[in-house]
Amino acid sequence: TAKMSCINEDQYTSKDGRCCDRCQAGQSTLLSATECAQCNHGLYTATKNHMRKCNICTVCSPSKTLKDCTAQVDAVCTCVSGFYCSNNRCDHCRPASRCSRGEGVKALATHTNDTICAPCEDGTYSNVTDFHSPCRAHTRCEDIGRELKTLGTRTTDAICGNFKSHCHWALPASLWSGLVLTALILFGLIYWREKRRSRRTGLNVEFISSSDHDMVNDNTQGSLDSCLPITPLKASVSFAESSHGNGSTGYSTGNFLRSYSEPQEDEWCGT
């Protein structure tokens, strides 16, 4: 006889040709083909089924359990740090490879992949052996103001010396400061000398010597007296004063003028 084909996906065809309902996830047809039973602890079924037995949960020891097993879901395992899973079920953990000195970790170990190591490139180094440290860049001594004492290698860092004491900008700055200061001093001296010279020019005074003027007058008087009779002369003296002012300074000259009265006819000799 031909077996009946069930149209509904939630049903299955039993051995006697009947369409029976499938069991829900977390159950199985443990008792009979028409009755479902809950999975016991440590057992599970993840989908609708008509299995006679529930599946056994995965045990994660010595791996690390990410999710415990339930009646509907199996346990999810992973490996602790430093290990990776040998397969997708992760029922066994293998130790992750360690990168040696002079090598760095290019890719960390994943759920199912081992560590990937690579030699340190120029300018980098690694002085440890582990499964997580990448290569590190050499210390740049010039960036921290120190002198380079020893070059770095693939296994050692660069060694720096003492701090650099010289500053390239200090010498030009001191020269410019000296030039500016010298120019200011020279300008001050020139200004002071010019001001002093202008003050001396204002203070120059022309004096007329009264003694020289008297000498000229006396000589004139002597020549006149030789031609005149010995007769007392009447003379009158008048003084002419002049004063000049120029700001805060001034000067005055005093000159006197002599005038003589000529002798009368009756005063000449022989008259």
Secondary structure, DSSP 8 states (H G I E B T S, - for coil): -------STTEEE-TTS-EEE-B-TTEEEEEETTEEEE--TTEE--S-B--SS-EE----TTSEEEE---SSS--EEE--TTEEESSTT--SEEE---B-TTEEEEE---SS---EEEE--TTEE----BSS---EE---GGGGTEEEEE---SSS--EEEEE----TTHHHHHHHHHHHHHHHHHHHHHHHHHHHHHHHHHH------HHHHHHHHHHHHHHHHHHS-S----EEEEEEEEEEEETTEEEEEEEEEEEE----GGGSTT-
